Amino acid sequence: MSKNKKFFAPVIKGKGRGKKIGIPTINLAIPKGLDLKTGIYAVWVYISGKKYKGAMHYGPIPTFKEKQSSLEVYLLDVKSITADSTVELEIVEWIRKIKSFSSVNDLTMQIKQDIETIRKVLVYNHLHG
């Protein structure tokens, strides 16, 4: 039985920035009382009874000068999906703190590195979790 923290979050409309940089995310409303430190996480995402690998961002978005926290998840190895009105997230591992980048290109390169790290974490978790 998994001891990872799980929670449900309602899907909301985002600003479309992830799609513009080729890394589309599902934007989520932050559940009331969510007790997580800000950062980038490896997560399992459950949509319509299926389990997906995910890279989750929780916190401000300093590269875009946004101080208000956001919650969004990128599904690894998924070309296109229509998310339910609510998704379930299972936190597997905190990856890194949130940083500000001097350009969108630098941010995109870091996200791609994060995705590779998260892929390894989730494969290990699947095999040994």
C-alpha positions in Angstrom: 0.0 0.0 0.0 1.3 3.4 -1.0 2.2 5.8 1.8 2.5 8.7 -0.6 0.3 11.8 -0.1 -2.7 11.8 -2.4 -5.2 14.6 -3.1 -7.9 15.6 -5.6 -7.8 18.9 -7.5 -10.4 20.5 -9.8 -9.2 21.3 -13.3 -9.2 25.0 -14.2 -8.4 27.0 -17.4 -4.8 28.1 -17.6 -3.0 30.8 -19.6 -1.7 28.5 -22.3 2.0 29.2 -21.7 2.9 25.5 -21.4 1.3 24.7 -24.7 3.2 27.6 -26.3 6.6 26.2 -25.2 5.6 22.6 -26.2 5.0 21.4 -22.6 1.2 21.6 -22.1 0.0 21.3 -18.6 -3.3 20.6 -16.8 -4.0 23.6 -14.6 -5.5 22.8 -11.2 -7.3 24.7 -8.5 -5.2 24.5 -5.3 -7.2 22.4 -2.8 -8.1 24.2 0.4 -5.6 23.2 3.2 -3.0 21.7 0.8 0.0 21.1 2.9 3.0 20.9 0.5 6.2 22.9 0.2 6.5 24.7 -3.0 8.5 23.1 -5.8 8.7 20.6 -8.6 7.4 17.1 -7.9 7.3 13.6 -9.4 3.7 12.5 -9.3 1.3 9.9 -10.4 -1.8 11.4 -12.0 -5.1 9.5 -12.1 -7.6 10.5 -14.8 -10.7 8.4 -15.7 -9.2 5.4 -13.9 -5.9 5.5 -15.7 -2.5 6.2 -14.1 -0.1 8.6 -15.8 3.4 9.8 -15.0 3.4 13.5 -14.2 5.7 16.5 -13.5 4.0 18.8 -11.1 4.7 22.5 -10.3 3.3 24.0 -7.1 4.1 27.6 -6.1 4.7 31.0 -7.7 6.0 31.4 -11.2 8.8 33.9 -10.8 10.0 33.8 -14.5 6.6 35.3 -15.4 6.6 37.6 -12.4 3.7 35.7 -10.8 3.8 35.7 -7.0 0.5 33.8 -6.5 0.9 30.1 -6.2 -0.3 27.9 -9.1 -0.7 24.1 -9.3 -0.2 22.5 -12.7 0.9 19.1 -14.0 2.5 17.9 -17.2 1.7 14.3 -18.3 4.8 12.5 -19.5 4.5 10.5 -22.7 1.0 11.7 -23.5 0.3 13.6 -26.7 -3.2 14.7 -25.9 -5.8 14.1 -23.2 -9.0 15.6 -22.0 -8.9 15.7 -18.3 -11.9 15.1 -16.1 -13.2 18.0 -14.1 -11.2 16.7 -11.2 -7.9 14.7 -11.2 -6.2 12.8 -8.4 -2.5 13.3 -7.7 -0.2 11.1 -5.8 3.0 12.8 -4.6 6.0 10.5 -5.1 9.0 12.8 -4.6 10.0 16.5 -4.3 12.5 17.2 -7.0 13.7 20.8 -6.6 12.7 24.3 -5.4 11.2 26.9 -7.7 13.7 29.2 -9.4 13.5 32.3 -11.5 15.0 32.0 -15.0 16.3 34.9 -17.1 14.5 33.6 -20.2 11.7 31.3 -21.3 14.3 29.3 -23.2 16.2 28.7 -19.9 13.0 27.7 -18.2 12.1 25.3 -21.0 15.6 23.7 -20.8 15.2 23.2 -17.0 11.7 21.7 -17.4 13.0 19.2 -19.9 15.8 18.2 -17.4 13.2 18.0 -14.7 11.1 15.7 -16.9 14.0 13.3 -17.4 14.7 13.2 -13.6 11.0 12.6 -12.9 10.8 9.9 -15.5 13.7 8.0 -13.7 12.1 8.6 -10.2 8.7 7.2 -11.4 10.2 4.2 -13.1 12.0 3.4 -9.9 8.9 4.0 -7.8 6.8 1.8 -10.1 9.4 -1.1 -9.8 10.1 -0.7 -6.1 7.2 1.3 -4.7 
